[in-house]
Structures are given as C-alpha cells and as structure tokens.
Amino acid sequence: MLQKGKTVMLMSKNYDNITDEEIEKAYELLFNKKGSFDIEREKIIKSMESCYIESVPGSGKTTTLVTKLLILADKLSKGNYEKGICVLTHTNVGINIIKKKLGKKGDILFNYPNFIGTLQSFIDIYLAIPCYKEKFKKQVVIIDDNYVDKYNESLIIKNWKLKSFIKGTKQNPKNTNIEDIYFNFKEEKFCYGKNRTLLREATNDKYKTFYTRIEKGILKYSEAVQLGGIYLDKYSVLKEYFSERFSLILVDEMQDTKEKAFEILENLFDKEKTVVQYTGDSNQNINNGTKDWNKGDFKYNMNSSKRFGANIAEFLNIIKNDDKIKGNQEIQDFKPILFLYNEKILLENEKNGNNIIFDKYIEVIKSRNLDMKEKPIFKVIGRIGKKRDEENKVSIYNYFKNFQSKSNPNKDLLFGTVKNRNNFQSSTKQIIHKIKNEMNYFLRKNKIEYGLNDILKDDKNKIELHLIIYNYLKRKNIDELNRRIDNFLEEKIEDKIDNKFNFEDKIFCKDEEENVYSKNGIKLEIDTVNGVKGETHTATLYLETFFQKNDVENFFKDFFENKEIKKQAKERNNHLYVGCSRPKYLLCIACKNCDIITRYKEELKEIFEIINLGEEKCQKN
C-alpha cells in the first residue's frame, strides 16, 4: 500500500517544484484564456508523493491530470532525464481524450521511456504476451473477450454434446453462460463464475475442444491478467526493471481496476523508487473493481463538481450518506423530479405511438427550456436492460418495448442487431458471407490468381478480417470498411491491385434509430447505466429496474428505515449514484408508487418535486 507523504525524486535529476506560473501557463494552453485552478486541484497538480485521489463525478480529474502532464512534458523536453512517466487508464477513449488535450506539447510522453496506454495493454505487452510466448513457444493471436465468446459459441454450434453440456436441455437446463467460461492457468482447468470448476481433466474431449482456443493464442482479458501475474511472480526482477524505468505512475479510474490487475500494480513498482498516484471514485464501482485501491492514510479529495449544480449534488450526497459533494455555483440546476406510476400506467405506458412516462419527461424538459440549451442531450437510463418473463421483475424493456440490449442473449454475442433494406434482422453469417463474396469477386475482377480462402487459411488473417467486419457492423461506417479491407488485401497480396474495393452498403436500415424515442422535437436516447458511464447529459431520467430488488424503492427503504446498509444495497446504490450523476441541469427518477413512498411522502417532498402520473398533477412543496 502507499506510504503517507512519501516523496520520490523524479527522473535522474531533481525537478524544480511545479510552480503557480507553470500551472497558469498550462491553463492558458488548455482553455485559451488566462486563469488558474482552485486550491483543491492545484494541490493535486503539484503533488509528487504517492497518494490516493478520490474524485466526484464531473470534478475535472482528466483536466487536472492533463495539466500536470503538460507541465511535466515541458520539463522532460528541457532535461536529459533517464526515467519516464507511466500513465494508465481503463479505456482507449480515456487515452484519446488525454492525447487530444495534450496536443503536440505532449508528444514526448508517447515516446520511450514514457508510456501512456490502458492498464490492460500495459499488462498484455510487458507481462502476459511474454509469458504466453515462453509457455507455448508461439505468439498470442488476439486478446479480446468478444472474440473468445464468438469462438466458444462456434464450438458448441458444431458439437451438440458440448452444447448440451454447457447450455443443458429443456429437461435438464444449466445456468452456465458461454461468456462466463475462462481458463485458470495456475490450476489448468476451465472455470465459470468465481473459480467454479467446469472442466478439469485434460484428457476429457470437451476439455480438449475448449483448449484449442488457448493453443491458438486466443485469450480473454482476464486470462491475460492471470498470465501477467504468473510472469511477475516468476521474474521478481521485473519490479526492479520497471521501478528504474519509471519515476511517476499515474493510474486513472481505479474503481474499475479488477483485483488481480490491482495486485500486479501493487507488486510491480517499488514505492521507495517510484511515485504512485491512484485516482478514482469508490462510489462509481459498478464493474466489480477492487475495493482496496484507496486504503491508506495519504489522500487528496476532489469534492467539487464542475458538471452540475447544488440540487443534483444534494441528492448525490443523500445516496452517499454524506455532504462532501459540492455543486457548481455557476450552474442553475433544478430540483430533482420523482415520477410515480402504478401497475396500470406501466402496462398501458406505450399505446398508439405514445409513451406516458417519456412524454411527461419531454413535457418537463420543454417547460424548463432545456431544449434551448446548446447541443442538448436527453437520456433515459436504467440498470437492467434484458427482457424478463418473470412478473414484477422490471427492466428497461418494460418502459420501452423496442429497447435493444447489448447483452441480449437472443442476439448474436458479438454483432448485435443488423437490419437490411427489407427491415428484417439479418444473421451475422449472412453479412460476413456477403462481404466475403464481394471480396472474392473483387479479386477475380482484378485477375488475382488466388482467392480469399487462400488468404484465410492463416488463422491470424481470418481473425483480422472478422474484426474488420465486426467493427463495420458495430459502427456502420461503410467508408471505413472499404478502406480497411483495401489495406488488408494490399498487405496480404503481393500482386499490385489498381482498383479500390467498394462494398455497397445495403445492409443497414438508416431511417430507424435504435433505442430512441422522439416527440415534439425532443429526442430521448435510452441506455443502461453502464452504457452512459463517463457521459454528461442536459437531463437524465433514471428508471427503476429490478436487480435482486427494485433498486429505487429499496434505496428509499434503506435510507429511511435501515441504520446499516448491507453490501448488496451499496452495490445497487453505486448504480443509482452513477446514473444520477450524469445530468447537468435536471435529474428525474421514475418508480412505482409503493408503500415506502406513501409512508415517507412528506419527507420525499423535501428532496423531490413529485409528479404522480396516475393523477396527472404536480405536487410541489
């Protein structure tokens, strides 16, 4: 764990302390105007000691990080330093944001000995891939959960015994999800869930079938992290190597760091030689991240949000059960609104092209002139998007019948819903087949002697092409598809091809937007809490859904009646916290009018403006 106040000299020469003048210069570069940061952020920018940084939603932690990096990049460019800076995030989106904000001033940070990338890519490059190569005497082909799921699905399609073993039969159903299966390298067994054994005997035919994936170098992210830990345990000298290479380690979104990856971080760097700074928000842990990342004495807090005003901040403090979050005084947000409905309203919610709950939300948006804001974004979100057959187990689907969940088990595991011009759902196989046929025709037309099948005999080429098509299906960008296939063919074929590949986009139905409800000039985008993490909305409507319990109803019950909130409830509350921290001006919550709300209605009026959809009237305090 991090040591309190432990300061480590950066690089091989002593840095001057980061000055107010340097911060002001960086501020001007970022915002194109003179100014500086508040004391809270200045302390973090200047800090050169190992520490934990807790940051609330919209606190500007990325901007604070970029400011620090701009200053350090300038210092690096002026000195002959031997040691570098390592910046780790959890998504490529985060990397791209940092890169864009740094501009050319930050180019030096993307060159050796520095490293800026995702934590997963760092583990893959320096630990997992070398470990796999040493163990199997071959290269890793791909590390990607989606591709592994697709590979496993193809195995059970071809093997009915395997399918029956995994998915069961109508008479003997099993609860094993294909995406939950992974290989435990230490114990050499296939598992699901939290290390529950699925297949252990290497001589078993089912084991052998699944093991072909491992032998081909097709790995899940978690499997790569496993290999990273094994490699680090075997070669303890790596700790010395990385501690000599880097003087400063900056890790963002620590609440999303899985336990095994966190162990690698903790064991990879010598805290006597390196400064390690972890930044995150414990209350946004909705992806089963480690809960131990911020255990220590030396902390900084970023409690003031730039995203929303005092009203939304107040409700978030209620969820957290403290008063630390401070809203932006320059933002005039509105008192949160609680939409109450009964079972009849929910059953009749969608009728004749109208949606009672969404229409009321739109009405409220227009009454507050939020549609007049610059580039407004209005979203409707909930925790659970999967359609459920069980009575009273409400999901987003119950509010919006056309909702397409990204994790819908009835859809292709990888590609999702794709529609052709006749507006029926096409299978992924048909689309891949169509593109491959077009590629073969293109090769014949250009008098290339060998066909696509010759190219795809190499598994690596097959995977590469399928990922290109997957990207197309996901993003629906025909120009990008044609460009990437051109590059693919140019790389794999020695003969010169004068023409450009041109696949006509007749697959997607462009006149129908998925997960969108529009009315009176207002467009509502419907998504899950996980899907909007990191976003900022003009207004957000949070829908009560069922996960073990009704999340909003049971939050109110815990808040008003339970002295000690259980672990399960805290996890539900984290989703509520993430969802309710997205809006800038207006937060709305829709939930069933239940006993707990009736019992504490007067208390709730202190927090919310209440709209009873059954009575169609607004109850204000």
C-alpha positions as CSV (number, residue, x, y, z in Angstrom):
1,M,0.0,0.0,0.0
2,L,1.0,3.6,-0.5
3,Q,3.1,5.3,2.2
4,K,2.0,8.5,3.8
5,G,3.8,11.5,2.4
6,K,6.5,9.5,0.7
7,T,8.2,11.8,-1.8
8,V,10.4,10.3,-4.5
9,M,12.8,12.3,-6.7
10,L,11.5,12.3,-10.3
11,M,13.8,11.2,-13.1
12,S,17.5,11.1,-12.7
13,K,17.8,14.8,-11.9
14,N,15.8,16.8,-9.3
15,Y,12.8,18.6,-10.7
16,D,12.0,22.1,-9.6
17,N,8.7,22.1,-7.9
18,I,5.7,22.7,-10.1
19,T,5.1,26.5,-9.8
20,D,2.0,28.6,-9.9
21,E,3.4,30.2,-13.1
22,E,3.7,26.8,-14.8
23,I,0.1,25.9,-13.8
24,E,-1.2,29.3,-15.2
25,K,0.7,28.7,-18.5
26,A,-0.8,25.2,-18.8
27,Y,-4.2,26.6,-18.0
28,E,-3.9,29.1,-20.8
29,L,-2.8,26.3,-23.3
30,L,-5.8,24.2,-22.3
31,F,-8.5,26.8,-22.2
32,N,-7.1,29.5,-24.5
33,K,-7.5,32.1,-21.7
34,K,-5.7,33.3,-18.6
35,G,-6.7,31.7,-15.3
36,S,-5.8,29.0,-12.8
37,F,-7.3,26.2,-10.8
38,D,-8.8,26.2,-7.3
39,I,-6.7,25.1,-4.3
40,E,-8.1,21.6,-4.4
41,R,-6.8,20.9,-7.9
42,E,-3.6,22.9,-7.5
43,K,-2.5,20.6,-4.6
44,I,-3.0,17.5,-6.8
45,I,-1.2,19.1,-9.8
46,K,1.8,20.0,-7.6
47,S,1.8,16.7,-5.7
48,M,4.9,14.5,-6.2
49,E,4.2,11.9,-3.5
50,S,2.5,8.6,-3.6
51,C,-1.2,9.2,-2.8
52,Y,-4.8,8.3,-3.4
53,I,-7.1,10.8,-5.1
54,E,-10.9,10.5,-4.6
55,S,-12.8,12.5,-7.2
56,V,-16.5,13.0,-7.5
57,P,-18.3,12.9,-10.9
58,G,-17.6,15.9,-13.1
59,S,-14.7,17.0,-10.8
60,G,-12.4,17.6,-13.8
61,K,-9.9,14.9,-12.9
62,T,-8.9,14.4,-16.5
63,T,-8.3,18.1,-17.0
64,T,-6.2,18.1,-13.8
65,L,-4.2,15.1,-15.0
66,V,-3.6,16.6,-18.4
67,T,-2.4,19.9,-16.8
68,K,0.1,18.0,-14.7
69,L,1.3,16.1,-17.8
70,L,1.7,19.3,-19.9
71,I,3.9,20.7,-17.2
72,L,6.0,17.5,-16.9
73,A,6.2,17.2,-20.7
74,D,7.8,20.6,-20.8
75,K,10.3,19.7,-18.1
76,L,11.1,16.5,-19.9
77,S,11.8,18.3,-23.2
78,K,14.3,20.6,-21.4
79,G,16.3,18.0,-19.5
80,N,18.2,14.8,-20.2
81,Y,16.3,12.5,-17.9
82,E,16.7,8.8,-17.8
83,K,13.4,7.8,-16.1
84,G,9.9,8.2,-17.6
85,I,6.3,8.7,-16.7
86,C,3.7,6.0,-16.9
87,V,0.0,6.9,-17.4
88,L,-2.6,4.2,-17.3
89,T,-6.3,4.4,-17.9
90,H,-9.0,1.8,-18.4
91,T,-10.3,2.7,-21.9
92,N,-8.9,3.8,-25.2
93,V,-11.4,6.6,-25.1
94,G,-9.6,7.9,-22.0
95,I,-6.3,7.7,-23.8
96,N,-7.7,9.6,-26.8
97,I,-9.1,12.3,-24.6
98,I,-5.7,12.8,-22.9
99,K,-3.9,12.7,-26.3
100,K,-6.3,15.3,-27.8
101,K,-6.0,17.7,-24.8
102,L,-2.2,17.4,-24.7
103,G,-1.7,18.2,-28.4
104,K,1.8,18.3,-29.8
105,K,3.1,19.6,-26.5
106,G,2.6,16.1,-25.1
107,D,4.2,14.1,-27.9
108,I,7.3,13.4,-25.8
109,L,5.1,11.5,-23.3
110,F,4.3,8.9,-26.0
111,N,7.9,8.0,-26.6
112,Y,10.3,5.8,-24.6
113,P,10.9,5.7,-21.7
114,N,7.4,7.1,-21.1
115,F,4.2,5.1,-21.5
116,I,0.6,6.2,-22.0
117,G,-2.0,3.5,-22.6
118,T,-4.6,1.3,-21.0
119,L,-3.8,-0.8,-17.9
120,Q,-4.8,-3.9,-19.9
121,S,-2.5,-3.1,-22.8
122,F,0.4,-2.5,-20.4
123,I,-0.1,-5.9,-18.8
124,D,-0.6,-7.5,-22.2
125,I,2.6,-6.1,-23.8
126,Y,5.0,-6.4,-20.9
127,L,3.8,-9.4,-18.9
128,A,1.0,-11.6,-20.5
129,I,2.3,-11.9,-24.1
130,P,5.9,-12.7,-23.0
131,C,4.5,-15.3,-20.5
132,Y,2.4,-16.9,-23.2
133,K,5.3,-17.0,-25.6
134,E,7.5,-18.6,-23.1
135,K,4.9,-21.2,-22.1
136,F,3.6,-22.1,-25.6
137,K,6.5,-21.2,-27.9
138,K,4.2,-19.1,-30.1
139,Q,2.7,-15.7,-30.3
140,V,-0.6,-14.6,-28.9
141,V,-3.1,-14.0,-31.8
142,I,-5.7,-11.9,-30.0
143,I,-6.8,-10.8,-26.6
144,D,-10.5,-9.9,-26.8
145,D,-13.5,-11.1,-24.8
146,N,-15.9,-10.7,-27.6
147,Y,-13.8,-12.8,-30.0
148,V,-13.4,-15.5,-27.3
149,D,-17.2,-15.6,-26.8
150,K,-17.7,-15.9,-30.6
151,Y,-15.1,-18.7,-30.8
152,N,-16.7,-20.7,-28.0
153,E,-20.1,-20.2,-29.5
154,S,-18.8,-21.6,-32.8
155,L,-17.5,-24.7,-30.9
156,I,-20.8,-25.6,-29.3
157,I,-22.7,-25.0,-32.6
158,K,-20.6,-27.7,-34.2
159,N,-20.8,-30.1,-31.2
160,W,-24.3,-30.9,-29.8
161,K,-22.7,-32.8,-26.9
162,L,-20.7,-29.8,-25.9
163,K,-23.8,-27.6,-26.3
164,S,-25.9,-29.9,-24.1
165,F,-23.1,-29.9,-21.5
166,I,-22.9,-26.0,-21.4
167,K,-26.4,-24.9,-22.1
168,G,-28.3,-28.0,-20.9
169,T,-31.5,-29.3,-22.3
170,K,-35.2,-28.4,-21.7
171,Q,-35.4,-31.3,-19.3
172,N,-32.1,-30.5,-17.6
173,P,-31.3,-26.8,-18.1
174,K,-27.9,-25.4,-16.9
175,N,-27.1,-21.9,-15.9
176,T,-23.6,-21.7,-17.5
177,N,-23.3,-18.7,-19.7
178,I,-20.8,-19.1,-22.5
179,E,-19.3,-15.7,-21.8
180,D,-18.6,-16.7,-18.2
181,I,-16.2,-19.5,-19.1
182,Y,-12.5,-18.9,-18.7
183,F,-9.2,-20.9,-18.3
184,N,-7.4,-20.9,-15.0
185,F,-3.7,-21.2,-16.0
186,K,-2.4,-21.9,-12.5
187,E,-4.8,-24.9,-11.9
188,E,-5.0,-25.7,-15.6
189,K,-8.8,-26.0,-15.6
190,F,-11.8,-24.3,-17.2
191,C,-13.9,-22.4,-14.8
192,Y,-17.0,-20.2,-14.7
193,G,-18.1,-17.6,-12.1
194,K,-15.7,-17.2,-9.2
195,N,-13.4,-20.1,-9.9
196,R,-16.1,-22.7,-10.1
197,T,-14.8,-25.8,-11.9
198,L,-16.3,-26.6,-15.3
199,L,-13.7,-28.9,-16.8
200,R,-10.6,-30.2,-15.1
201,E,-9.4,-33.4,-16.8
202,A,-7.1,-32.6,-19.7
203,T,-7.9,-36.0,-21.3
204,N,-11.6,-35.1,-21.5
205,D,-12.8,-34.5,-25.1
206,K,-14.8,-31.4,-24.0
207,Y,-11.7,-30.0,-22.3
208,K,-9.6,-30.7,-25.4
209,T,-12.1,-28.9,-27.6
210,F,-12.1,-25.8,-25.4
211,Y,-8.4,-25.9,-25.1
212,T,-7.9,-25.4,-28.8
213,R,-8.6,-21.7,-28.2
214,I,-5.8,-21.5,-25.7
215,E,-3.4,-23.3,-28.0
216,K,-4.3,-20.9,-30.8
217,G,-3.5,-17.9,-28.7
218,I,-7.0,-16.5,-28.4
219,L,-7.3,-15.1,-24.9
220,K,-9.8,-13.3,-22.7
221,Y,-8.7,-10.1,-20.9
222,S,-8.8,-11.8,-17.5
223,E,-6.7,-14.7,-18.8
224,A,-4.1,-12.2,-19.9
225,V,-4.1,-10.6,-16.5
226,Q,-3.6,-14.1,-15.0
227,L,-0.6,-14.7,-17.2
228,G,0.8,-11.3,-16.2
229,G,0.6,-12.2,-12.5
230,I,2.3,-15.6,-13.2
231,Y,5.1,-13.9,-15.1
232,L,5.7,-11.3,-12.4
233,D,5.8,-14.0,-9.7
234,K,8.3,-15.9,-11.7
235,Y,10.6,-13.0,-12.5
236,S,10.7,-10.7,-9.5
237,V,13.5,-8.7,-11.2
238,L,10.7,-7.1,-13.3
239,K,9.9,-4.9,-10.3
240,E,13.4,-3.6,-10.3
241,Y,13.3,-3.0,-14.1
242,F,10.0,-1.0,-14.1
243,S,11.0,0.9,-11.0
244,E,14.1,2.0,-12.7
245,R,12.3,2.9,-15.9
246,F,9.5,5.0,-14.4
247,S,9.6,7.6,-11.6
248,L,5.9,8.5,-11.7
249,I,2.9,6.2,-12.1
250,L,-0.5,7.8,-12.7
251,V,-3.5,5.5,-12.8
252,D,-7.0,6.7,-13.6
253,E,-10.4,5.2,-12.9
254,M,-9.1,3.0,-10.2
255,Q,-12.5,1.9,-9.1
256,D,-12.7,-0.2,-12.3
257,T,-9.5,-2.0,-11.7
258,K,-10.0,-5.7,-11.1
259,E,-8.4,-7.3,-8.0
260,K,-5.8,-9.3,-10.0
261,A,-4.8,-6.3,-12.0
262,F,-4.5,-4.2,-8.8
263,E,-2.2,-6.9,-7.3
264,I,0.0,-6.5,-10.3
265,L,0.2,-2.7,-9.9
266,E,1.0,-3.1,-6.2
267,N,3.7,-5.6,-6.9
268,L,5.3,-4.2,-10.0
269,F,6.6,-0.9,-8.6
270,D,9.0,-0.2,-5.8
271,K,7.4,2.5,-3.7
272,E,10.8,3.6,-2.5
273,K,11.9,4.4,-6.1
274,T,8.6,5.4,-7.7
275,V,5.7,7.8,-7.1
276,V,2.4,6.0,-7.5
277,Q,-0.8,8.0,-7.7
278,Y,-4.2,6.3,-7.9
279,T,-7.3,8.4,-8.9
280,G,-10.9,7.2,-8.8
281,D,-14.3,7.4,-7.2
282,S,-15.2,4.5,-4.9
283,N,-18.9,5.2,-5.4
284,Q,-18.7,4.6,-9.1
285,N,-17.5,1.0,-8.7
286,I,-20.2,-0.8,-10.8
287,N,-17.9,-3.2,-12.7
288,N,-16.7,-5.4,-9.8
289,G,-13.5,-3.4,-9.4
290,T,-11.2,-3.8,-6.4
291,K,-12.4,-2.1,-3.2
292,D,-8.9,-1.8,-1.7
293,W,-7.3,0.7,-4.1
294,N,-7.7,3.7,-1.7
295,K,-6.8,2.0,1.6
296,G,-4.2,4.2,3.1
297,D,-3.6,7.4,5.0
298,F,-2.5,9.9,2.4
299,K,-5.3,11.1,0.3
300,Y,-6.5,14.0,-1.8
301,N,-10.1,14.7,-2.4
302,M,-11.7,16.4,-5.4
303,N,-15.2,17.1,-3.9
304,S,-16.4,19.9,-6.1
305,S,-18.1,19.1,-9.4
306,K,-18.0,21.2,-12.5
307,R,-20.8,19.2,-14.1
308,F,-24.0,20.0,-12.1
309,G,-25.4,22.5,-9.6
310,A,-26.4,22.3,-5.9
311,N,-29.7,20.5,-6.3
312,I,-28.2,17.4,-8.0
313,A,-25.2,17.5,-5.7
314,E,-27.5,17.4,-2.7
315,F,-29.3,14.3,-3.9
316,L,-26.0,12.5,-4.7
317,N,-24.9,13.3,-1.1
318,I,-28.1,11.6,0.1
319,I,-27.1,8.5,-1.9
320,K,-23.6,8.6,-0.5
321,N,-25.0,9.4,3.0
322,D,-22.6,12.3,3.5
323,D,-22.3,16.0,2.4
324,K,-18.9,16.2,0.7
325,I,-20.0,16.7,-2.9
326,K,-20.2,20.4,-3.8
327,G,-22.1,21.6,-6.9
328,N,-21.0,24.2,-9.4
329,Q,-22.4,27.5,-8.2
330,E,-22.4,28.8,-11.8
331,I,-24.9,26.1,-12.9
332,Q,-28.6,26.8,-12.1
333,D,-29.9,23.3,-12.0
334,F,-33.4,22.3,-11.0
335,K,-34.9,20.4,-8.0
336,P,-34.9,16.6,-8.9
337,I,-38.3,15.2,-10.0
338,L,-39.8,11.9,-8.9
339,F,-42.3,10.4,-11.4
340,L,-44.6,8.0,-9.6
341,Y,-46.6,5.4,-11.6
342,N,-48.9,2.4,-10.8
343,E,-49.0,-1.0,-12.4
344,K,-51.8,0.1,-14.8
345,I,-49.8,3.0,-16.0
346,L,-46.7,0.8,-16.7
347,L,-48.9,-1.8,-18.5
348,E,-50.5,0.9,-20.7
349,N,-47.4,3.0,-20.9
350,E,-46.9,2.5,-24.7
351,K,-50.1,2.9,-26.7
352,N,-50.8,4.4,-30.2
353,G,-47.2,5.5,-30.6
354,N,-47.2,7.4,-27.3
355,N,-45.3,6.7,-24.1
356,I,-46.9,8.2,-21.0
357,I,-43.7,8.3,-18.9
358,F,-41.4,9.5,-21.6
359,D,-44.0,12.1,-22.8
360,K,-44.2,13.6,-19.3
361,Y,-40.4,13.7,-19.2
362,I,-40.4,15.6,-22.5
363,E,-43.1,17.9,-21.2
364,V,-40.9,18.8,-18.1
365,I,-37.8,19.3,-20.4
366,K,-39.7,21.8,-22.5
367,S,-41.3,23.6,-19.5
368,R,-37.7,24.3,-18.3
369,N,-36.5,25.4,-21.7
370,L,-33.8,22.7,-21.6
371,D,-34.3,22.0,-25.3
372,M,-33.0,25.6,-25.9
373,K,-29.6,24.7,-24.5
374,E,-26.6,24.4,-26.9
375,K,-26.4,20.8,-28.2
376,P,-28.8,19.3,-25.6
377,I,-28.5,15.6,-24.7
378,F,-31.5,13.9,-23.1
379,K,-31.2,10.4,-21.9
380,V,-33.3,7.7,-20.3
381,I,-31.3,5.1,-18.3
382,G,-31.8,2.1,-16.0
383,R,-29.6,-0.6,-14.6
384,I,-31.2,-3.7,-16.3
385,G,-31.9,-3.8,-20.0
386,K,-32.6,-7.5,-20.5
387,K,-36.2,-8.6,-21.3
388,R,-37.6,-10.7,-18.4
389,D,-40.5,-13.1,-18.4
390,E,-40.9,-13.1,-14.6
391,E,-43.7,-10.9,-13.3
392,N,-42.7,-7.7,-11.4
393,K,-39.1,-8.1,-12.4
394,V,-39.0,-4.8,-14.3
395,S,-36.3,-3.9,-16.8
396,I,-35.8,-1.0,-19.3
397,Y,-37.8,-3.2,-21.7
398,N,-41.0,-2.7,-19.6
399,Y,-40.8,1.0,-20.2
400,F,-39.7,0.9,-23.8
401,K,-40.7,-2.3,-25.8
402,N,-38.2,-1.7,-28.6
403,F,-35.2,-1.5,-26.4
404,Q,-32.3,-3.5,-27.8
405,S,-30.0,-4.6,-25.0
406,K,-26.3,-5.0,-25.9
407,S,-26.3,-8.2,-23.8
408,N,-29.5,-9.7,-25.2
409,P,-28.9,-13.5,-25.2
410,N,-31.2,-13.9,-28.2
411,K,-28.9,-11.8,-30.4
412,D,-25.5,-12.6,-31.7
413,L,-23.0,-12.5,-29.0
414,L,-20.7,-10.2,-30.9
415,F,-22.5,-8.2,-33.5
416,G,-26.0,-7.3,-32.3
417,T,-28.9,-6.3,-34.4
418,V,-28.3,-5.6,-38.0
419,K,-31.2,-4.8,-40.4
420,N,-31.3,-4.9,-44.2
421,R,-33.4,-2.8,-46.5
422,N,-36.4,-5.1,-46.1
423,N,-36.2,-4.3,-42.3
424,F,-35.7,-7.9,-41.1
425,Q,-33.0,-9.0,-38.8
426,S,-30.1,-10.4,-40.7
427,S,-27.8,-13.0,-39.3
428,T,-24.1,-12.2,-38.9
429,K,-23.2,-15.2,-41.0
430,Q,-25.2,-13.8,-44.0
431,I,-23.4,-10.5,-43.7
432,I,-20.0,-11.9,-43.4
433,H,-20.8,-14.3,-46.3
434,K,-21.9,-11.3,-48.4
435,I,-18.8,-9.3,-47.8
436,K,-16.5,-12.3,-48.5
437,N,-18.3,-13.0,-51.7
438,E,-17.8,-9.3,-52.7
439,M,-14.1,-9.7,-51.9
440,N,-13.7,-12.8,-54.0
441,Y,-15.5,-11.1,-56.9
442,F,-13.1,-8.2,-56.5
443,L,-10.0,-10.5,-56.6
444,R,-11.3,-12.3,-59.7
445,K,-12.1,-9.0,-61.4
446,N,-8.6,-7.8,-60.8
447,K,-7.2,-11.1,-62.1
448,I,-5.6,-12.1,-58.8
449,E,-4.7,-15.8,-59.1
450,Y,-5.6,-17.0,-55.6
451,G,-8.9,-16.3,-53.8
452,L,-9.9,-15.2,-50.3
453,N,-9.9,-18.7,-48.9
454,D,-6.2,-19.0,-49.6
455,I,-5.6,-15.8,-47.5
456,L,-7.8,-17.1,-44.7
457,K,-6.0,-20.4,-44.3
458,D,-3.9,-18.4,-41.8
459,D,-6.0,-18.1,-38.6
460,K,-4.4,-14.7,-37.9
461,N,-5.7,-13.4,-41.2
462,K,-9.1,-14.8,-40.6
463,I,-9.3,-13.1,-37.2
464,E,-8.1,-9.9,-38.6
465,L,-10.8,-9.8,-41.3
466,H,-13.5,-10.8,-38.9
467,L,-12.5,-7.9,-36.6
468,I,-12.7,-5.5,-39.6
469,I,-16.2,-6.7,-40.3
470,Y,-17.2,-6.6,-36.6
471,N,-16.1,-3.0,-36.5
472,Y,-18.3,-2.3,-39.5
473,L,-21.3,-4.0,-38.0
474,K,-20.8,-2.1,-34.8
475,R,-20.1,1.4,-36.2
476,K,-22.0,1.1,-39.5
477,N,-19.2,3.0,-41.3
478,I,-19.1,1.8,-45.0
479,D,-16.2,4.1,-45.9
480,E,-14.0,2.8,-43.0
481,L,-14.9,-0.8,-44.0
482,N,-13.8,-0.3,-47.6
483,R,-10.6,1.5,-46.6
484,R,-9.7,-1.2,-44.0
485,I,-10.4,-4.1,-46.5
486,D,-8.3,-2.3,-49.1
487,N,-5.4,-2.1,-46.6
488,F,-5.9,-5.8,-45.6
489,L,-5.8,-7.0,-49.2
490,E,-2.8,-4.8,-50.1
491,E,-0.9,-6.3,-47.1
492,K,-1.8,-9.9,-47.9
493,I,-1.4,-9.9,-51.7
494,E,1.9,-9.4,-53.4
495,D,0.4,-8.5,-56.8
496,K,-0.5,-4.9,-57.3
497,I,-4.2,-4.0,-57.3
498,D,-5.0,-0.9,-59.2
499,N,-8.7,-0.6,-58.2
500,K,-10.3,0.1,-54.8
501,F,-12.6,-2.3,-53.0
502,N,-16.2,-0.9,-52.9
503,F,-18.8,-2.7,-50.9
504,E,-22.3,-1.1,-51.3
505,D,-24.0,-0.5,-48.0
506,K,-27.4,-2.1,-48.5
507,I,-27.4,-3.8,-45.1
508,F,-28.4,-1.2,-42.6
509,C,-31.8,0.5,-42.3
510,K,-30.8,4.1,-41.7
511,D,-34.2,5.6,-41.3
512,E,-34.8,3.9,-38.0
513,E,-32.7,4.8,-34.9
514,E,-32.3,2.1,-32.3
515,N,-33.1,2.9,-28.7
516,V,-34.5,6.3,-29.5
517,Y,-37.9,7.9,-28.7
518,S,-38.7,11.2,-30.4
519,K,-41.6,13.6,-29.9
520,N,-42.2,17.3,-30.2
521,G,-38.7,17.9,-31.5
522,I,-37.1,16.2,-28.5
523,K,-35.0,13.0,-28.9
524,L,-34.6,10.7,-26.0
525,E,-31.8,8.2,-26.1
526,I,-32.4,5.0,-24.0
527,D,-29.4,3.2,-22.5
528,T,-28.1,1.3,-19.4
529,V,-26.2,2.9,-16.5
530,N,-23.0,1.1,-17.7
531,G,-23.5,2.5,-21.2
532,V,-23.5,6.1,-20.1
533,K,-20.7,5.9,-17.5
534,G,-18.5,9.0,-18.0
535,E,-21.1,10.9,-20.0
536,T,-22.7,14.4,-19.3
537,H,-26.3,14.9,-20.1
538,T,-28.5,18.0,-20.2
539,A,-31.2,16.0,-18.4
540,T,-31.4,12.4,-17.3
541,L,-34.4,10.2,-16.5
542,Y,-33.4,7.2,-14.2
543,L,-35.8,4.2,-14.5
544,E,-36.4,1.9,-11.6
545,T,-35.4,-1.7,-12.5
546,F,-35.2,-5.0,-10.7
547,F,-31.8,-6.4,-9.7
548,Q,-32.4,-8.8,-6.8
549,K,-34.7,-6.0,-5.6
550,N,-36.3,-2.9,-7.1
551,D,-33.4,-0.5,-6.9
552,V,-35.1,2.9,-6.3
553,E,-37.8,1.5,-3.9
554,N,-35.2,-0.3,-1.8
555,F,-32.9,2.7,-1.8
556,F,-35.7,4.8,-0.2
557,K,-36.3,1.9,2.2
558,D,-32.7,1.7,3.2
559,F,-32.4,5.5,3.5
560,F,-35.5,6.0,5.7
561,E,-35.5,2.8,7.8
562,N,-32.2,0.9,7.8
563,K,-29.5,2.0,10.1
564,E,-26.8,-0.1,8.5
565,I,-26.8,-0.5,4.7
566,K,-25.8,-4.0,3.5
567,K,-23.2,-4.8,0.9
568,Q,-25.8,-5.7,-1.7
569,A,-27.6,-2.5,-1.2
570,K,-24.4,-0.5,-1.5
571,E,-23.8,-2.1,-4.9
572,R,-27.3,-1.1,-6.0
573,N,-26.7,2.4,-4.7
574,N,-23.5,2.7,-6.8
575,H,-25.5,2.2,-10.0
576,L,-28.0,4.8,-8.8
577,Y,-25.2,7.2,-8.0
578,V,-23.5,6.8,-11.4
579,G,-26.8,7.2,-13.2
580,C,-28.0,10.2,-11.2
581,S,-24.6,12.0,-11.6
582,R,-24.9,12.3,-15.4
583,P,-27.2,15.3,-15.8
584,K,-26.1,19.0,-15.8
585,Y,-29.4,20.6,-15.2
586,L,-32.2,18.1,-14.4
587,L,-32.5,14.7,-12.8
588,C,-35.7,12.8,-13.0
589,I,-36.4,9.4,-11.4
590,A,-39.4,7.1,-12.3
591,C,-40.5,4.4,-9.9
592,K,-43.6,2.6,-8.8
593,N,-45.7,4.3,-6.2
594,C,-45.2,1.8,-3.3
595,D,-45.7,1.6,0.4
596,I,-42.4,3.1,1.4
597,I,-43.1,6.2,-0.8
598,T,-46.6,6.6,0.6
599,R,-45.2,6.3,4.2
600,Y,-42.5,8.9,3.7
601,K,-44.1,11.2,1.1
602,E,-43.7,14.3,3.1
603,E,-40.0,13.7,3.6
604,L,-39.6,12.9,-0.1
605,K,-41.2,16.3,-0.9
606,E,-38.2,17.9,0.8
607,I,-35.9,16.2,-1.8
608,F,-38.1,16.0,-4.9
609,E,-40.8,17.7,-6.9
610,I,-43.3,14.8,-7.1
611,I,-45.4,14.1,-10.2
612,N,-48.0,11.4,-9.8
613,L,-48.6,10.0,-13.3
614,G,-51.8,8.4,-12.2
615,E,-53.3,11.7,-11.2
616,E,-51.5,13.8,-13.8
617,K,-50.7,16.6,-11.3
618,C,-47.6,18.0,-9.8
619,Q,-47.2,18.1,-6.1
620,K,-44.8,20.8,-5.0
621,N,-43.6,21.7,-1.5
